[in-house]
Amino acid sequence: MTRRPPLLGFLWLLATVAAAQSLPVQGEFRTDLSKRSIELSELRGGGPPKDGIPAILEPQFDSTAQAAEWLDDREPVLLVEHAGEVRAYPFQILMFHELANDQIGDLAVLVSYCPLCNSVIAFDRRLNGTTYTFSVSGMLRNSDMVMYDHQTDSLWQQLTGESIVGTLTDARLEIVSSQVVHFGAVRQQFPAAKVLNCETGCPAPYGQTPYAGYERGGRTMFPAPYRQSNRIRPLDRLVVIYSDEKPVAYTLKLVASSGVREGEIDGKSYVIF
């Protein structure tokens, strides 16, 4: 899953930009390029083609006891709780699929993970009465994964859940409450939880990472504009509070050093532990 843009992907991107003035994308994508909130030049080939990183469309689950046979207590998982049901999505599986389309009771959930920016977010896949299915486009924007939906081929920014190109441009998925914890905490506090397992239909070296050591580097693998700062490095981890006006971000180092941070945004008070 090495993300090195192949010549084919580069030529496809050039064709996409050229076609943007009058025609929708032909071939693999049927995205309506006349509707977009970004410049197409902001999109980059990430290496794999469309669906080259296979999203999980029919997730299979283990009990916590079964998962303990292959999942270490220290490994991170994304925990989603809805209507009394708890599900855990191990990073070691999301690393190789990046998206998992799931259904928890009446909630159609999309679990998204971009290894390049270590952002893991759960979204509600429903929008205006339609349930959408998402996969990996093979493109990046600001070094963050770009998703597409099967229904319209609109392109979506993983970090924000916002459609940036296509019929659904400017639509935004609602964030579903979730938290990153280690698997040991799941076993102790939610023994009846279901854990996404390795039966994905796509063999991958789960438990390994093609990005080993990346987070300790000094720059992103793909371009992402940022202001030079002596306090914050491009790959520093952040705690972000979303806002309709302007998001607020703290470095994880700052939160760890102070223990607690308090503030106000959009007239609401918040606290970070």
Secondary structure as the mmCIF struct_conf table of DSSP 4:
data_model
#
loop_
_struct_conf.conf_type_id
_struct_conf.id
_struct_conf.beg_label_comp_id
_struct_conf.beg_label_asym_id
_struct_conf.beg_label_seq_id
_struct_conf.end_label_comp_id
_struct_conf.end_label_asym_id
_struct_conf.end_label_seq_id
HELX_RH_AL_P HELX_RH_AL_P1 LEU A 7 ALA A 19
TURN_TY1_P TURN_TY1_P1 ALA A 20 SER A 22
BEND BEND1 LEU A 23 LEU A 23
HELX_LH_PP_P HELX_LH_PP_P1 PRO A 24 GLN A 26
TURN_TY1_P TURN_TY1_P2 GLY A 27 GLU A 28
TURN_TY1_P TURN_TY1_P3 LEU A 33 SER A 34
BEND BEND2 LYS A 35 LYS A 35
STRN STRN1 ARG A 36 ARG A 36
BEND BEND3 SER A 37 ILE A 38
HELX_RH_3T_P HELX_RH_3T_P1 LEU A 40 GLU A 42
STRN STRN2 LEU A 43 GLY A 45
BEND BEND4 GLY A 47 PRO A 48
TURN_TY1_P TURN_TY1_P4 LYS A 50 ASP A 51
BEND BEND5 GLY A 52 ILE A 53
HELX_LH_PP_P HELX_LH_PP_P2 PRO A 54 ALA A 55
STRN STRN3 ILE A 56 ILE A 56
BEND BEND6 LEU A 57 GLU A 58
STRN STRN4 PHE A 61 SER A 63
HELX_RH_AL_P HELX_RH_AL_P2 THR A 64 ALA A 67
TURN_TY1_P TURN_TY1_P5 ALA A 68 TRP A 70
BEND BEND7 LEU A 71 LEU A 71
TURN_TY1_P TURN_TY1_P6 ASP A 73 ARG A 74
BEND BEND8 GLU A 75 GLU A 75
STRN STRN5 PRO A 76 HIS A 82
TURN_TY1_P TURN_TY1_P7 ALA A 83 GLY A 84
STRN STRN6 GLU A 85 PRO A 90
HELX_RH_AL_P HELX_RH_AL_P3 PHE A 91 HIS A 97
STRN STRN7 LEU A 99 ILE A 104
TURN_TY1_P TURN_TY1_P8 GLY A 105 ASP A 106
STRN STRN8 LEU A 107 CYS A 114
TURN_TY1_P TURN_TY1_P9 PRO A 115 ASN A 118
STRN STRN9 SER A 119 ASP A 124
STRN STRN10 ARG A 126 LEU A 127
TURN_TY1_P TURN_TY1_P10 ASN A 128 GLY A 129
STRN STRN11 THR A 130 THR A 131
STRN STRN12 PHE A 134 ARG A 141
TURN_TY1_P TURN_TY1_P11 ASN A 142 SER A 143
STRN STRN13 ASP A 144 ASP A 149
TURN_TY1_P TURN_TY1_P12 HIS A 150 THR A 152
STRN STRN14 LEU A 155 GLN A 157
TURN_TY1_P TURN_TY1_P13 GLN A 158 GLY A 161
STRN STRN15 GLU A 162 VAL A 165
BEND BEND9 GLY A 166 GLY A 166
TURN_TY1_P TURN_TY1_P14 THR A 167 ASP A 170
STRN STRN16 ARG A 172 ARG A 172
HELX_LH_PP_P HELX_LH_PP_P3 LEU A 173 GLU A 174
STRN STRN17 ILE A 175 VAL A 176
HELX_LH_PP_P HELX_LH_PP_P4 SER A 177 SER A 177
STRN STRN18 GLN A 179 HIS A 182
HELX_RH_AL_P HELX_RH_AL_P4 PHE A 183 GLN A 189
TURN_TY1_P TURN_TY1_P15 PRO A 191 ALA A 192
STRN STRN19 LYS A 194 LEU A 196
BEND BEND10 CYS A 198 CYS A 198
BEND BEND11 THR A 200 CYS A 202
TURN_TY1_P TURN_TY1_P16 TYR A 206 GLY A 207
TURN_TY1_P TURN_TY1_P17 PRO A 210 GLY A 213
HELX_RH_3T_P HELX_RH_3T_P2 TYR A 214 ARG A 216
BEND BEND12 GLY A 217 ARG A 219
BEND BEND13 MET A 221 PHE A 222
BEND BEND14 ASN A 230 ARG A 231
TURN_TY1_P TURN_TY1_P18 PRO A 234 LEU A 235
STRN STRN20 LEU A 238 ILE A 241
BEND BEND15 ASP A 244 GLU A 245
STRN STRN21 VAL A 248 THR A 251
HELX_RH_AL_P HELX_RH_AL_P5 LEU A 252 SER A 258
BEND BEND16 GLY A 259 GLY A 259
STRN STRN22 ARG A 261 ILE A 265
TURN_TY1_P TURN_TY1_P19 ASP A 266 GLY A 267
STRN STRN23 LYS A 268 ILE A 272
#
